[in-house]
Every structure is written in structure tokens, then in C-alpha cells.
């Protein structure tokens, strides 16, 4: 048993009247003890549920992210290369609505924006479809890549992926605790805003509850991250909704003041009901149809998200221009060819 960790646990787990927040350094130390298993299983489980009940502070999230940076696997910057866009989504995946984050990544890489995504296998508590399985359905298997090959892939194609079981097993091994406590721990917020890259980046992350957005903004400010986009997205992802107003906050490196934005898809003739996630097979089929020039129900969701992110990444002057560019990228075959380029690059590692 770790007596030092026990004191940190007592600090956050003493109840609503006497519990206290951790300092950034204390939160970093608590995260280190959990990742390295210096803390016992009983201590780890107690900490995760107590921290969820207390709710994390921005300072605590910043400290935990500091430890993720130190112990986790990160891709390296490429000299004077432009900022990489990091798309953070819940590791426990999507279970109700069809995700388009993979198509958004292909659109952006086809337009010249480098993308890094990260995650693992099917995970509690939602047990939804994870990013890696969607990519596999499109013929891209990130799960077998070493970190070195993931680095090469990013440099060759503009697409990188940190696969937790392979690249950050210390974090992956905490999955069992999520299953046992039956609730998302604050680690889920840490993962959304973790940048597994040591260079300049534009962080994109989703959230569900407004307090989470404030915690994220505070943690990013403490870590001096000035270029980010936070979206009240579908199931906590960074996918913009079409059936309601999208609430977005963002900051840019050249203007760190937080901007507030509300966008409604119906103002761009793209409003409507969200596409349900009926099965993985159906999702992959619709994505393949879009890549081959067809327009299934998922097309409007892909167009809406692609257009928005082309604007936020600085490729287009506004969202309308972004929407037109998405249509052009698909019509010209550039998005489909980018997928083929990634497939061929991974095949070359064998």
C-alpha cells in the first residue's frame, strides 16, 4: 500500500464538507501512482469514484495531463511543420448515433491538415464502437503499428494514431477499473484533452455538460494551450449535431481570448434528425458509399462537420466555403485517394 497515495485519497474522499481539492503537483503524483500501480487496486478504485463524486478541478486535470505527458507515448513534431489537429473523443465510443469523426479526419488530411487521433478497444462504461474499429472497417489497422511506424505514417500521410494497448499500456490497464466501478472516472475528461504530440497543435474535443467545458478551458489555460475547439457534440464527441444548435468555444494562438459560437445546421440547409447507429456494418457501408460519391443519410452529417472543421483549421474563410470545399474534395476523389494512401503506407510496414 502507498501511504503517500492514501493521504491524497483521504484529501478528496472525506465527504462534501471536509474534502479538499488537490494541487496540480498532488494530482500529477496521484496519476503517476495509479498508472505505475504504486497505489493498490483498492486505492485506485476508491480514488476514481471519490474523484468523480467530488468533480475534478482545472488544476487537478492539468496535473493529471502533466503525468500523461511524462509517461505516455507521444508522436514527435516535424520541425517547422504546421500545427497538427488532435481530435479527442470519448474512449468508450459511440452507442446511439452514427459517428463521422473518421470521415472528418480523412477530409482534413485530404485538404492538407495533419491529424492525430487516439484511443483503444471497446471500453466501459458505454461499450460503444471505438475509433480503431471504424478505421479497421475501412481497411486501416492502426492497432498493429508500433509507435515508430505511427510516427512514419504521420509524416508520410498526415494521419497519426496513438493506440493505447500498444502505445500507452499503463493507461490501457486502468480499463478494468472503469468496468468495476461502473462509472466514467475523471480520467475520461483527461483523455479528451490529452495531446499525444510534442509539437504545436490545435486540440479538438467534445463535452456533454457545461461544467466540463469550464474545467477543460481552465486546464488548457494552465498548460498554456491556446489553440483549441471545444464542442457540445454528439454523445460527448467532437461531431457537431444537426438536430440542435451546436455550442462551441474556441481559442486561437494569435488571439487566446475565448470565443463563443452557436451554429445551427438548418441555417445551412443541413438540419434534420441525427442518423442512428444501427450496427457497425451499416455505419461502414454508409461511409464507403460516401467515399464513392453516394449520399446516404450520413452524408449531411459528414458534410456539416467537414465544412465546419475546414473553417476552424484555417483552410476556408467561412463555413459556407468549407461546405463547398468538402463537396469538391469528395467529387474529385481526393478523400478516397487519401484513404488508399493511408492503407498503402500501413501495408508497406509488413
C-alpha positions in Angstrom: 0.0 0.0 0.0 1.2 3.5 -0.8 0.9 5.7 2.3 1.5 8.8 0.3 -1.3 8.0 -2.1 -3.5 7.2 0.9 -3.1 10.8 2.1 -4.2 12.1 -1.3 -7.2 9.8 -1.3 -8.2 11.0 2.2 -8.0 14.5 1.0 -10.5 14.1 -1.8 -12.6 11.4 -0.3 -13.6 12.9 3.1 -17.1 14.0 2.0 -18.8 17.2 0.9 -17.9 19.2 4.0 -14.3 18.3 4.6 -12.8 17.0 1.3 -10.3 19.3 -0.4 -9.0 19.8 -3.9 -5.6 18.6 -4.9 -2.9 20.9 -6.1 -1.6 20.4 -9.6 1.5 18.7 -8.3 -0.6 16.4 -6.0 -2.9 15.5 -8.9 0.2 14.7 -11.0 1.6 12.5 -8.3 -1.8 10.7 -7.8 -2.0 10.0 -11.5 1.6 8.7 -11.5 0.9 6.3 -8.6 -2.2 4.9 -10.3 -0.5 4.5 -13.7 2.5 2.8 -12.2 0.4 0.7 -9.8 2.2 2.1 -6.8 -1.3 2.5 -5.5 -3.2 -0.7 -4.7 -6.3 -1.8 -6.6 -8.5 -0.8 -3.7 -6.9 2.6 -3.5 -7.2 3.2 -7.3 -10.9 2.2 -7.4 -11.6 4.4 -4.3 -9.8 7.4 -5.8 -11.6 7.2 -9.1 -15.0 7.0 -7.7 -14.3 9.6 -5.0 -12.8 12.0 -7.6 -15.9 11.6 -9.8 -18.2 12.4 -6.9 -16.1 15.5 -5.9 -15.7 16.6 -9.5 -12.3 17.4 -10.8 -10.9 21.0 -10.9 -9.0 22.5 -13.7 -5.8 22.4 -11.7 -6.3 18.7 -11.0 -6.9 18.0 -14.7 -3.8 19.9 -15.6 -1.7 17.8 -13.1 -3.0 14.6 -14.5 -2.3 15.7 -18.0 1.3 16.5 -16.9 1.7 12.9 -15.9 0.2 11.6 -19.1 2.8 13.7 -21.0 5.6 12.2 -18.9 4.6 8.5 -19.0 2.5 8.3 -22.2 3.7 7.8 -25.8 3.6 10.9 -27.9 4.3 11.5 -31.6 7.1 13.9 -32.3 6.9 17.2 -34.0 8.2 17.6 -37.5 10.5 20.6 -37.4 8.7 23.7 -38.7 5.6 21.7 -39.8 2.2 23.5 -39.3 0.1 22.7 -36.2 -1.3 19.2 -36.0 -5.1 18.9 -35.2 -5.7 16.4 -32.4 -9.2 15.0 -32.3 -10.2 13.8 -28.8 -13.3 11.8 -28.4 -14.6 9.6 -25.5 -12.6 6.4 -25.4 -15.8 4.4 -24.6 -17.1 5.1 -28.1 -20.5 5.8 -29.6 -23.5 3.6 -29.0 -26.6 5.6 -30.2 -25.7 7.9 -33.0 -23.6 7.3 -36.1 -20.1 8.9 -35.7 -18.4 10.8 -38.6 -15.1 11.6 -36.8 -13.2 9.2 -39.1 -14.6 10.9 -42.2 -13.8 14.3 -40.8 -10.2 13.2 -40.3 -10.0 12.0 -43.9 -11.5 15.2 -45.2 -8.9 17.3 -43.3 -5.9 15.2 -44.2 -7.1 15.3 -47.9 -7.1 19.1 -47.5 -3.5 19.1 -46.1 -4.2 19.2 -42.3 -2.3 16.6 -40.3 -4.5 14.8 -37.8 -3.8 12.7 -34.7 -6.5 10.5 -33.1 -6.1 8.3 -30.1 -8.0 5.6 -28.2 -8.2 1.9 -27.5 -10.6 -1.1 -27.8 -14.2 -1.4 -26.7 -14.3 0.2 -23.2 -16.6 0.7 -20.3 -18.9 2.3 -19.5 -20.7 2.8 -22.8 -19.0 -0.1 -24.6 -19.6 1.8 -27.8 -17.9 1.5 -31.1 -14.3 2.8 -30.8 -12.4 4.8 -33.5 -10.0 2.0 -34.1 -12.8 -0.4 -35.2 -14.2 2.1 -37.6 -10.8 2.6 -39.2 -10.4 -1.2 -39.4 -13.8 -1.4 -41.2 -12.4 1.0 -43.8 -9.2 -1.2 -44.3 -6.9 0.7 -41.9 -5.5 -1.2 -39.0 -3.8 1.2 -36.6 -3.8 -1.5 -33.8 -0.8 -3.3 -35.3 1.5 -0.3 -35.7 4.5 0.3 -33.5 5.0 3.9 -32.2 7.8 4.3 -34.7 5.6 3.3 -37.6 2.8 5.5 -36.3 5.4 8.4 -36.5 6.4 7.5 -40.0 2.7 7.2 -41.0 2.0 10.7 -39.7 5.0 12.1 -41.6 4.0 10.3 -44.8 0.3 10.7 -44.9 -0.6 13.3 -42.3 -2.6 10.8 -40.3 -1.4 9.5 -36.9 -3.0 7.3 -34.3 -1.9 6.5 -30.7 -3.4 3.1 -29.9 -3.4 2.7 -26.1 -2.9 -1.1 -25.8 0.2 -0.8 -28.0 1.5 2.7 -27.2 0.3 3.5 -23.7 -0.3 0.2 -21.9 -0.1 1.9 -18.4 -3.3 3.8 -19.2 -5.0 1.0 -21.0 -4.6 -1.3 -18.0 -6.8 1.1 -16.0 -9.8 0.0 -18.2 -10.7 -2.8 -15.8 -11.4 -0.3 -13.0 -14.0 1.5 -15.2 -15.8 -1.7 -15.6 -15.7 -2.5 -11.9 -16.9 0.9 -10.6 -19.5 1.2 -13.4 -19.0 5.0 -13.9 -16.8 7.2 -16.1 -14.0 8.5 -13.9 -12.4 11.9 -14.4 -9.8 10.2 -16.5 -12.4 10.4 -19.3 -12.0 14.2 -19.3 -8.2 13.9 -19.1 -8.3 11.7 -22.3 -10.4 14.2 -24.2 -7.9 17.0 -23.8 -4.7 15.0 -23.8 -2.4 16.0 -26.7 -0.2 13.0 -27.6 2.1 15.2 -29.6 5.2 17.2 -28.6 4.8 20.0 -31.1 2.4 22.8 -32.0 -1.2 21.6 -32.0 -4.9 22.5 -32.4 -6.9 20.5 -29.9 -10.4 19.5 -30.7 -12.6 17.9 -28.0 -16.3 17.3 -27.2 -18.2 17.6 -24.0 -21.7 16.9 -22.7 -22.1 19.0 -19.5 -21.3 22.8 -19.4 -19.2 22.5 -16.2 -16.9 20.1 -18.1 -16.3 22.8 -20.7 -15.2 25.2 -18.0 -12.9 22.6 -16.4 -11.3 21.9 -19.8 -10.8 25.6 -20.5 -9.2 26.1 -17.2 -6.9 23.1 -17.6 -5.8 24.2 -21.1 -5.1 27.7 -19.8 -2.9 26.4 -17.0 -1.0 24.3 -19.6 -0.7 27.3 -21.9 -2.6 25.6 -24.7 -4.0 28.5 -26.8 -5.3 26.8 -29.9 -8.4 24.7 -29.2 -12.0 24.0 -30.2 -14.5 22.6 -27.7 -17.9 21.3 -28.9 -21.0 20.3 -27.2 -21.1 17.4 -29.5 -23.0 14.2 -30.2 -22.5 11.8 -27.2 -19.7 13.9 -25.9 -17.7 13.6 -29.2 -16.5 16.4 -31.4 -19.1 15.6 -34.0 -21.4 18.6 -34.4 -25.2 18.0 -34.1 -27.7 18.6 -36.9 -30.9 18.5 -34.8 -30.0 21.3 -32.4 -27.8 24.3 -32.1 -24.1 23.5 -31.8 -22.5 25.3 -28.9 -18.8 25.9 -29.5 -16.0 27.7 -27.7 -12.6 28.2 -29.3 -9.3 30.0 -28.9 -6.5 30.7 -31.4 -2.8 31.1 -31.0 -2.9 34.6 -32.4 -5.9 35.5 -30.2 -6.1 33.5 -27.0 -9.3 35.2 -25.8 -12.1 32.6 -25.7 -14.7 33.0 -28.4 -18.2 31.7 -28.2 -20.1 30.4 -31.2 -23.5 29.0 -31.9 -24.2 27.3 -35.2 -27.4 25.7 -36.4 -27.2 23.2 -39.3 -30.6 24.3 -40.6 -29.2 27.7 -41.4 -27.1 25.9 -43.9 -29.9 23.6 -45.2 -28.3 20.7 -43.4 -30.6 20.4 -40.4 -32.5 17.2 -39.6 -32.7 14.1 -37.4 -29.4 12.5 -36.3 -28.5 9.3 -38.0 -28.8 6.3 -35.6 -26.0 3.8 -35.1 -27.8 0.7 -36.2 -24.7 -1.5 -36.5 -21.0 -1.3 -37.3 -21.6 -2.9 -40.6 -24.3 -0.4 -41.6 -22.0 2.5 -40.5 -19.1 1.2 -42.6 -21.4 0.7 -45.6 -22.6 4.3 -45.4 -19.1 5.6 -45.1 -17.9 3.6 -48.1 -20.9 4.9 -50.1 -19.9 8.5 -49.3 -16.3 7.8 -50.3 -17.6 6.5 -53.7 -19.8 9.6 -54.4 -23.1 8.5 -53.0 -25.2 10.4 -50.5 -26.8 8.1 -47.8 -28.3 9.6 -44.7 -24.9 10.1 -43.1 -23.8 12.4 -45.9 -25.2 15.6 -44.5 -23.6 14.9 -41.1 -20.2 14.3 -42.8 -20.7 17.5 -44.9 -21.7 19.6 -41.9 -18.7 18.5 -39.8 -16.2 18.6 -42.6 -17.2 22.1 -43.6 -17.0 23.4 -40.1 -13.6 21.9 -39.3 -12.1 23.1 -42.6 -13.0 26.6 -41.5 -11.7 26.1 -37.9 -8.4 24.7 -39.2 -7.9 27.7 -41.4 -8.4 26.1 -44.8 -11.5 28.0 -45.7 -12.7 31.6 -44.9 -16.0 30.6 -43.5 -18.3 27.6 -43.0 -20.1 28.0 -46.4 -16.7 27.9 -48.1 -15.9 24.8 -46.1 -19.0 23.1 -47.2 -18.2 23.8 -50.8 -14.7 22.5 -50.3 -15.9 19.2 -48.8 -18.1 18.6 -51.8 -15.2 19.3 -54.1 -12.8 17.0 -52.2 -15.2 14.1 -52.5 -16.2 14.8 -56.1 -12.5 14.9 -57.1 -11.8 11.7 -55.4 -9.2 13.3 -53.1 -10.8 11.9 -49.9 -11.0 8.3 -51.3 -7.4 8.6 -52.5 -6.2 9.8 -49.1 -7.7 6.6 -47.6 -5.9 4.5 -50.2 -2.7 6.3 -49.4 -3.0 5.5 -45.7 -3.8 1.9 -46.5 -0.8 1.5 -48.7 1.5 3.2 -46.2 0.5 0.8 -43.5 0.8 -2.2 -45.9 4.4 -1.1 -46.6 5.3 -1.8 -42.9 4.7 -5.5 -43.3 
